[in-house]
Structures are given as C-alpha cells and as structure tokens.
Amino acid sequence: MKILVTGGAGYIGTELVSRLAQMPEVKKIVVYDNLSRPNYNLFLGGKLAGHEKIKFIKGELLDSRGLRLALKDIDVVYHLAARVTTPLAHTDGHLYEQINHWGTAELVYAVEESTVKRFIYTSSAGVYGATTEPADENTPPNPTTFYAVSKLRGEDHVRRLAPRIETFIFRCGNVYGYSRSMRFDAVINRFAFEANFLKRITIHGTGSQLRSFIHIDSITRALAGVLQAPLNGGTYNLVTRTISVMDVVDELKQLVPDLEFILINQHMRFSHLMVKSNEFINKQLNIHNSCSFREDLQNFLSRLSF
Amino acid sequence: MPGASKVFLFWRQMTVEGIRDQIYQYQAKGLRLFTSSSFQSHSLVLLHILSRIDRTIPVYFINTGYHFPETLQFRDYVTELFGLNTVDLKPEVPRFMQRDASGNLLFTSDPDHCCYLNKTQPMDAVLREYDVWINGVRADQSAVRAAMKTEQPAPYGTIRFHPMLDWTAKMIWQYRKEYNLPTHPLEEKGYVSIGCEPCTRRLDPDMQEREARWYGLKKVECGLHTELIVNESKTP
C-alpha cells in the first residue's frame, strides 16, 4: 500500500507518518508538505522505524501539476494539510479559503485523475459552530470562523469522491498532547507550556466555554486504523472528551500547585462547541481515553525538558 | 406561423431539424465538431438536442477549478443521463501560479485575468483542433451576444455555430418542460446564472439577473465570447 500524507510534517502528520511507517502493509509514504510552519522535527532525531519507506516532497496544495505527479501509483491519501490558527480564526478570510477550500478542491481534482482508492480528510468539529448540546453527525453545520467555514467547504469537494473512492471525513476535536512536531497555539498545549514554564496561564473569554478534544495518540491511532478497520466511508466525529477551558486549568493546578491564571478578556463569553463522541467509530478505530485527563497532562508535562 | 420553415421557426430561430441538418452538412464536409457547456439548466437544451443528433460530438466542460461541487455532480449526472461524450477541460497554469502580487488568488483582484487563464486560454487550445464550435449563446443573454450571428468566424479558421442564438427564454423553458430535463440543484436555492463560485452571487429579490455574475463589476463576459471570436459587422 502506497500512501500520500498532505501536511505530513505537521503536528498530527509527524506522528501519523511515524506510525504508518511501522505498519508492514505500508510500502511507501509520501510526505507532501510546504513546511508553512517552520517545523522540521519530522526530519530530526535519528532514523525512524521504517524510514526507508518515507519520501518527502516540498509542495503545496495549489500546485496542480505537482499534486498529479505526487499521486502517481498512490493508493491512499490522508489530507491533513490546512491553514490553522487558534484562537480567533477571524482575520484574512481569503487565506483560509485559498488553502483549506480551493487547495482541497485542487487535491480532489488530482485524485480524480489518479489510482487512489481511499481518501481520508481531517475536517474539524468547528464546522458545527456554537452548540447548546453535543452535536452529532446529523446536526446541521453552522461554522462561525473563517477556518471552520473553509474546512466545511473543503468537505463538500471531498464528498464528491465518495461514489468512486472510499472517502472518510473526520470532524476532529481540538487535538492535544505531545507530538515531535508541536503546536503550542492549540489551547491545551499552550496551557501546558505556560503552566510548566511560566506558572501563569492566559485565558481568553470567561473560561467556561466547553470544547471537544482528542488526544494526539488517539487521533493518530484512529487515522492509521482506517487502513484496517471494517468501516464504510462517511462523515464521522472524532472526539473523546468535552470539557471546559477552566476544567483544563483546574487539572493543571493539581499538577503545578503554584499555578496562576489571567483572564485577559473575561467580558467575552464564548459559545460552547460540544461534539458528541461517536462510540461506534471510536470502538471500530480502537480509540478511548486510556487514562484520566490529569494523567494525559502529566504525561505531556513529563515530555517537557525542564 | 409566419416565416416558419423546416430550418427556422421564424426568420432566424433554428428548429431542431435545422440544427440537425446543419450539423450533418458540416460532417458531410469532413469538418471536426465540438461543443462546450457550462451545464446550467438552460444549457441542457442544446446538449439534449445534440444527444438526439450525434452523441459522439465532444462536449467540453471548462473546469476552471472554481466550480460549485453541485455543478460538477450535475455535469456527471447529465453526462450519464444523455449519454454525452463529455471532456473535462482544465487550465494549463497551476493554481499556485494564479496568485496576484498580494499572494491572493486572481479572482480577488483581477477576474479578467482569472477568466483568461481558466477559461479562454484552455479553450483557445481546443479551437486549434476543431473546425466547428457549436456554442449555445443566446441573443437575449447580453448585448455582446445580441450582436452575434448564427455562424461566425473564430480564431484559427474555426467556425462558431450558434444554433440557439435566437431562441428565447420561453422557448428554452418549453423545451425543458417538454422533455422533462433536469434542473441544476442550485437553482432551487436562488441561483439563476451559475458559473465559478467566487464570481457567482445568489440573487436578492431586488437584483437583476445580470448581477448574478461578477456582481459589482462592469464585466459581463468571461472572454470566451469576446476574445475567441472574429467580429464582423452584423448583417441587417
């Protein structure tokens, strides 16, 4: 099986590529990434297990010709590449559109001309927008940020593939936890960094906003598991926890006793974004909360260098 | 019907038989024919007529890369329904080379250039391969189209054949009704003229049909009908 991973050098991609490289049925992995976040950790740290299978192409989603060439003989595509900023993805709407919407459309066009048999797209739980109760896959999307709008429009293009190619759209929760290629803008990761090194966390809004999350190990296991699980293509939520921002702080306070926090704009009451776990999918893909959230955080802090 | 004949309903409007005869004449001369279509609801009349005459005639769909997913799905559906020989025509210039000085895609600052790279330039290359371009423009769609003739020269010695030129919106509607032709799925959501998504606008009740495309700009044509045509003075 030959696989192409867009965004393969990113936060999720680095861990996914490392996992895929160890699977015997995987013969080749093409990492297709423009390194827009200057994060080179996929390429460092000694040889990965299965490293001889991995090839890197520095390319971008809008390179129509480059995509067609990269997809030659590929069987499976993981489409992780995206422009992502948190919090407050409310500026420069065109750039989100350019990458997440039109870039995805461009990839879909190239896939249509290829031998690809399975397409896996990491969309976002953000497509549901503000929620008053946990959204399941039948809840009409109502995205409120440029990022989430562009991810939903990307879904529409990906879904065109479904009649011909096995197509999976995963609406992923906010990802947290240690990856070799870190993102410290995602809320839990940023809190862990600030708690450990600064002993003071900055919080947007009141902190009471609920968010749905998934650990990096879980999402990586789930995405790799799609290659083997007896699953039909479709649109699925991929989340394992829904907690408030202040819950994260409370847990961190148990681990970092002298921790303080600052509410920098507590006049803003953010909406909840709650997404219902799809227990069937989580079971099929063997993802579950194997330890408590506090243990997750403890494990994360243990990976920090001091 | 005054002026009605086998070829023209009135002195200009071509009948299906007239279109068929003209196509057979072209083919008898050994000319290579193709058509192009945007696969909007009103475009389906010509496609349906052609499918009754000769389904092997290539139907070029100019896939700019900016279409609504619904349009692409509708294209596939109609292709199968009518048994068409549809060809996906894509731009030569990769998308990442279609950005302006600010790094934004061209439709944000220079839609003419965007249309040129994604529509006119690819179609220009197609014209070199054929002798007759069967084109579904109608005179009642714009002033530019009203000035056209049923047969008109195009670059590289190609003939533009405009069989629908003097069909009216009512005739199109009647034909669609008679043959129960499908409707583009976005029409029921309020879209009346559907092209590339960035330059297509769903009409508000107080807007004119022309404002459905390139809203806010003086631009009314993409270039296919202004650049890929050899203009002559119109015969009275």
HADDOCK unambig.tbl for C-alpha pairs under 7 A between the chains (distance, minus, plus):
assign (segid A and resid 62 and name CA) (segid B and resid 95 and name CA) 5.01 0.50 0.50
assign (segid A and resid 62 and name CA) (segid B and resid 96 and name CA) 4.66 0.50 0.50
assign (segid A and resid 63 and name CA) (segid B and resid 94 and name CA) 5.61 0.50 0.50
assign (segid A and resid 63 and name CA) (segid B and resid 95 and name CA) 5.92 0.50 0.50
assign (segid A and resid 63 and name CA) (segid B and resid 96 and name CA) 5.20 0.50 0.50
assign (segid A and resid 64 and name CA) (segid B and resid 94 and name CA) 4.97 0.50 0.50
assign (segid A and resid 64 and name CA) (segid B and resid 95 and name CA) 6.10 0.50 0.50
assign (segid A and resid 65 and name CA) (segid B and resid 94 and name CA) 6.20 0.50 0.50
assign (segid A and resid 106 and name CA) (segid B and resid 65 and name CA) 6.90 0.50 0.50
assign (segid A and resid 156 and name CA) (segid B and resid 69 and name CA) 6.49 0.50 0.50
assign (segid A and resid 157 and name CA) (segid B and resid 69 and name CA) 5.75 0.50 0.50
assign (segid A and resid 160 and name CA) (segid B and resid 69 and name CA) 6.95 0.50 0.50
